[in-house]
Amino acid sequence: MSASAFFRPATLCCSFLLLLTTSTGAWADTIRGAGSTAAAKLYQTWGDAFRITGSQIAYDPVGSSSGVKAVIAGKVDFGATDVPLSEAQMARDGLICIPTAITGIVPAVNLPGVGNGRLKLSGAVLAQILEGKLKTWNDEGIRSLNPGLKLPAEPIKVVARADGSGSTWVLSDYLSAVSQDWQHDMGRDSLLHWPNGTLLAKGSSGMADMLKQTPYSIGYLEPGYIASAQLGYALVANKAGKYVQPNSDAFRAALSASRWTFEGRFEEPLSNLGDPAAWPITTGTFIVMKRKAADAKRSAIVANFFAGAFMHADDLAPKAGFVPLPEKTQARAVKELGNVTEASGQPLAFDVMWRKPAR
């Protein structure tokens, strides 16, 4: 069943107590979002389509950590993060956090002479590379996973994020699960203390640019940035020991193996799951809003934007390199939007359709 078939307006009204407006003509405005650089293409794609309502989305890809801080400070209407907030943080700061789509984090490489997708790595070897413990591309630890592949005797140049990044958190969460050394030495965080000699870049686009300019380098990006920058990528063995391509099929396989699909839950990570077809570093991306709207009109536009985006997700999300949410997760996400209230405590009134302004 498609998202558009599932989210019938009448069903939403009954199930989630959403108050529908009859006209969005008064909503012509620009709303502000900031956060995840990895998800920027998703929100830009949705934002271009949303202009049909007469409203516009201005999105600033400043990184997940900065996006959440901007929402808390009241500087933007919504934040975007690749790290789901804990229940404790949401309660403390008066926030909601809902997923919007699925993607993956992929080792991006600039490796002359090695075909795209030919290099194979285990999670433990990837951790050793990024920690600087494996120094050259023809190190035995890498060669043993790639028999018959001619690897250059060149120093490995690691590129990492200098800013607070959801991509870094997702990667470090996965590596902490598969490497005790990584867990001890580097840990799990959005901002890591990288070894001396690591090349640091700001934002996903900054990392893509640095990788492009640096032969024999390796970093980590979501697939859309790798494709746009025409970079290579490495495969990572999943929990079943299989090497699968980092594409929508592999992200969906991880999603299908998770509680997101069967229970509508999105608190648990999507990485390192047991399905042999799953990409091992799959992740959701999320948006954050104030639970009590400071400006009901602007928050209603945000809620309308995302509720409508779910209805169009099957068509629009893949254009940005993302996988739409499963229906149960969409339903829970829209329900969370319905929990946003005006300052008076009244439920926020918003539409679930993208409608042209009344003339």
C-alpha positions in Angstrom: 0.0 0.0 0.0 1.4 3.4 -0.9 1.7 6.3 1.6 -0.9 8.2 -0.3 -3.3 5.3 0.0 -2.7 4.9 3.7 -3.0 8.5 4.8 -6.6 9.3 3.9 -7.5 12.7 5.4 -10.6 11.2 7.1 -8.6 8.4 8.7 -6.0 10.9 10.0 -8.8 13.1 11.5 -10.3 10.2 13.4 -7.1 8.5 14.5 -4.9 11.5 15.3 -7.5 14.3 16.1 -5.9 16.6 13.6 -7.9 19.8 13.0 -8.1 20.4 9.2 -8.1 23.9 7.8 -10.2 24.7 4.8 -7.7 27.1 3.2 -3.9 27.4 3.3 -4.0 30.8 1.5 -3.1 32.6 4.7 0.0 30.4 5.2 2.1 32.0 2.5 5.3 32.4 4.4 8.9 31.1 4.7 9.6 28.7 7.5 13.1 28.0 8.7 14.8 24.7 9.3 18.4 23.8 10.1 20.5 20.8 10.9 21.6 17.6 9.2 23.8 18.1 6.2 23.2 14.5 5.1 19.5 15.1 4.9 19.7 18.5 3.2 18.8 17.1 -0.3 15.7 15.5 1.2 14.3 18.7 2.7 15.3 20.7 -0.4 13.4 18.2 -2.6 10.4 18.3 -0.4 10.6 22.0 -0.1 10.6 22.6 -3.8 7.4 20.5 -4.1 5.8 22.3 -1.1 5.8 25.6 -2.9 2.4 24.7 -4.3 0.9 25.8 -1.0 2.4 29.3 -1.3 4.8 28.7 1.5 8.5 28.1 1.3 11.1 26.1 3.2 14.5 27.8 3.9 16.8 25.1 5.1 20.3 25.7 6.5 22.6 22.5 6.6 24.6 23.4 9.7 24.9 19.9 11.2 22.6 17.8 13.4 23.9 19.2 16.7 23.6 22.8 15.7 20.1 22.1 14.3 18.8 20.8 17.6 20.4 23.7 19.5 18.7 26.2 17.1 15.3 24.7 17.8 15.8 24.9 21.6 17.0 28.5 21.2 13.9 29.4 19.1 16.0 30.4 16.1 14.3 28.1 13.6 10.9 26.4 13.2 12.3 22.9 13.0 15.6 21.2 13.4 16.9 18.1 11.6 19.1 15.5 13.1 20.4 12.0 12.2 20.4 11.1 15.9 17.0 10.4 17.6 16.6 12.4 20.8 16.2 10.5 24.1 13.0 10.6 26.0 14.8 12.4 28.8 16.0 15.2 26.4 12.6 15.6 24.8 11.0 15.9 28.2 13.6 18.4 29.5 13.6 20.7 26.4 9.9 20.3 25.5 10.5 18.7 22.1 9.1 16.1 19.8 11.4 14.1 17.5 10.0 12.1 14.6 11.7 10.3 11.7 11.2 11.4 8.1 13.1 8.9 5.9 15.8 6.3 5.8 19.3 6.3 4.3 22.7 4.9 5.1 26.2 5.9 5.9 28.8 4.6 3.4 32.6 4.7 3.4 33.4 7.1 0.6 36.9 6.7 -1.0 39.1 8.4 -3.5 41.2 5.4 -4.5 42.8 5.6 -7.9 43.2 2.3 -9.7 40.5 0.5 -7.6 37.1 0.1 -9.2 34.0 1.6 -7.5 32.5 -0.8 -5.0 35.4 -3.3 -5.4 37.0 -2.6 -2.0 35.6 -4.8 0.8 36.0 -4.0 4.5 34.8 -5.5 7.7 33.4 -3.3 10.4 36.5 -4.0 12.6 38.9 -3.1 9.7 37.0 0.1 8.9 37.4 1.0 12.6 41.2 0.4 12.4 41.5 2.5 9.2 39.6 5.5 10.7 41.5 5.3 13.9 44.8 5.4 12.0 45.9 1.9 13.0 46.2 0.7 9.4 48.5 3.1 7.7 48.6 2.1 4.0 46.1 0.8 1.5 48.0 -2.4 1.0 48.2 -3.3 4.7 47.7 -7.0 5.3 44.5 -6.3 7.3 42.9 -4.9 4.1 44.5 -7.2 1.6 43.3 -10.3 3.4 39.7 -9.1 2.7 40.4 -8.4 -0.9 42.3 -11.3 -2.5 43.1 -10.5 -6.1 42.5 -6.8 -5.8 45.6 -4.7 -6.5 45.8 -2.2 -3.7 48.2 0.8 -3.8 51.1 1.1 -1.4 50.0 4.6 -0.5 49.3 6.2 2.9 45.7 6.2 3.9 44.3 9.7 4.4 41.3 9.8 6.7 38.7 12.6 6.3 36.3 13.1 9.2 33.8 15.7 10.3 35.0 18.6 12.3 31.5 19.7 13.4 28.8 17.9 15.5 27.4 15.5 13.0 24.6 12.9 13.0 26.6 11.0 10.4 29.5 10.7 12.9 27.1 9.5 15.6 25.6 6.8 13.4 29.0 5.7 12.2 30.5 5.6 15.7 27.4 3.9 17.1 27.9 1.1 14.5 31.7 0.9 15.0 31.2 0.7 18.8 29.0 -2.3 18.3 31.5 -4.2 16.1 34.9 -3.1 17.6 35.7 -3.1 21.3 38.9 -1.1 20.5 36.8 1.6 18.8 34.4 1.7 21.7 37.3 2.1 24.1 39.4 4.5 22.1 36.8 6.6 20.2 33.4 5.9 21.6 30.0 6.9 20.4 29.3 10.6 19.9 28.4 13.3 17.3 31.7 15.0 17.8 34.8 12.8 18.2 38.4 13.5 19.1 40.1 12.2 15.9 43.7 11.1 15.8 46.4 13.5 14.8 46.8 13.7 11.0 43.0 13.2 10.4 41.8 15.7 7.8 38.7 17.5 9.1 35.9 18.9 7.1 32.7 20.8 8.0 29.4 19.4 6.7 28.7 16.6 4.3 29.4 18.8 1.3 32.7 19.9 2.8 33.7 16.2 3.3 32.7 15.4 -0.2 34.9 18.3 -1.5 37.9 17.3 0.6 37.7 13.6 -0.5 37.4 14.7 -4.1 40.6 16.8 -3.8 42.6 14.2 -1.8 43.7 11.0 -3.6 44.0 7.9 -1.5 41.5 9.2 1.1 38.5 7.7 2.9 35.6 9.3 4.7 31.9 8.7 5.3 28.9 10.0 3.5 25.3 9.2 2.6 24.9 7.9 -1.0 23.5 11.1 -2.5 26.7 13.0 -1.8 28.9 10.2 -3.0 27.0 10.1 -6.3 26.9 13.9 -6.7 30.7 14.2 -6.1 31.4 11.1 -8.3 33.4 9.5 -5.5 34.0 5.8 -5.0 32.7 3.8 -2.2 33.7 0.6 -0.2 31.5 -2.2 0.8 31.2 -3.2 4.5 30.3 -6.8 5.6 27.0 -6.9 7.4 26.2 -9.0 10.5 25.6 -12.1 8.3 29.0 -11.6 6.6 27.5 -10.6 3.3 28.7 -7.7 1.2 25.7 -5.9 -0.3 25.4 -2.7 -2.3 24.5 0.5 -0.3 21.2 1.1 -2.0 17.6 1.5 -1.3 17.0 -2.3 -1.4 19.7 -2.8 1.3 18.3 0.1 3.4 14.8 -1.4 3.1 16.1 -4.8 4.2 17.5 -3.2 7.4 14.2 -1.4 7.9 12.2 -4.7 7.5 14.4 -6.4 10.1 13.7 -3.7 12.7 10.9 -2.8 15.1 10.3 0.3 13.0 8.3 -1.8 10.5 6.3 -4.1 12.8 5.7 -1.9 15.8 6.1 1.6 14.5 9.0 2.2 16.9 11.9 4.4 15.8 14.0 4.5 19.0 16.3 1.6 18.1 19.2 1.9 15.7 18.9 0.4 12.2 22.5 -0.6 12.0 24.2 -4.0 12.4 20.9 -6.0 12.0 20.9 -9.6 11.0 19.1 -9.7 7.6 21.7 -10.9 5.0 20.4 -8.3 2.6 20.7 -5.4 4.9 23.3 -2.6 4.6 25.1 -2.6 8.0 25.1 1.2 8.6 21.5 2.1 7.9 19.9 5.0 9.7 16.8 7.2 9.9 16.9 10.9 9.7 14.7 13.0 12.1 13.1 16.4 12.6 12.7 18.2 15.9 10.0 20.7 16.9 8.9 22.4 20.1 6.0 20.5 21.7 4.3 23.8 22.6 4.4 26.1 19.6 5.6 29.7 20.2 4.0 30.7 16.9 1.1 28.5 16.1 0.8 29.7 12.5 4.4 28.9 11.7 4.3 25.5 13.5 1.2 24.6 11.6 3.0 25.2 8.3 5.8 22.9 9.5 3.3 20.2 10.5 1.5 20.6 7.2 4.8 20.3 5.4 5.8 17.0 7.0 2.4 15.4 7.1 2.0 16.1 3.4 5.5 15.0 2.7 4.7 11.6 4.0 1.8 11.3 1.6 4.2 12.2 -1.3 7.2 10.3 0.1 7.0 7.3 -2.2 7.6 9.7 -5.2 9.8 12.4 -3.6 12.1 10.6 -1.1 13.9 8.4 -3.7 14.7 11.5 -5.8 16.8 12.7 -2.9 18.4 9.2 -2.4 16.2 8.3 0.6 13.8 5.5 1.4 10.3 6.3 2.6 9.2 5.3 6.1 7.0 2.2 6.5 3.3 2.9 7.0 3.2 2.1 10.8 6.2 4.5 11.4 4.5 7.2 9.2 1.4 6.8 11.3 3.2 7.2 14.6 5.1 10.2 13.2 2.0 12.0 12.2 0.4 11.2 15.5 3.4 12.9 17.2 2.8 15.9 15.0 -0.7 15.9 16.4 0.6 16.3 19.9 2.1 19.7 19.2 -0.1 22.4 20.8 -0.6 26.1 20.7 0.6 28.2 23.7 -2.9 27.9 25.2 -2.7 24.1 25.2 -5.1 23.7 22.3 -4.1 21.1 19.6 -2.3 22.7 16.7 -4.6 23.1 13.6 -2.9 21.9 10.4 -3.8 20.4 7.1 -2.5 17.0 6.0 -2.6 17.9 2.3 -0.5 20.2 0.1 -3.1 22.5 -1.4 -2.7 25.5 -3.7 -3.6 28.8 -2.0 -7.2 29.9 -2.5 -7.4 32.7 -5.1 
